[in-house]
């Protein structure tokens, strides 16, 4: 059950990204603190998973990164672009101030960054949950 830490962190990150992104898009306060929490959780989750510092479900077979899997590549690409995109948004808001109009940035982060990041995260969550429950790795099939 220790492997649930990855799922819990991913779900918490998902919650804070959706909350912050939606609030920023709709010009509702507060959003900057939620975005900061999401970015920190996302970076922590990525680093902990990449360096295998959090427990994972061990299955027989290959234990390396499945670079042959299209699904894995979509996960890595979209989640990474989303994460760095949200880091950029956060830094812009902190450096330039959060009270500017940012019409294009608001739309872009809500309609492009959030769905891209969510796609990558849903793939990773699906893989993690299926590894725990059904003992299969979806990256082996797609």
Secondary structure as UniProt FT lines:
FT   TURN            2..3
FT   HELIX           4..25
FT   TURN            26..27
FT   HELIX           32..50
FT   TURN            51..52
FT   TURN            67..68
FT   HELIX           70..96
FT   TURN            98..99
FT   HELIX           103..108
FT   HELIX           109..113
FT   HELIX           114..133
FT   HELIX           138..140
//
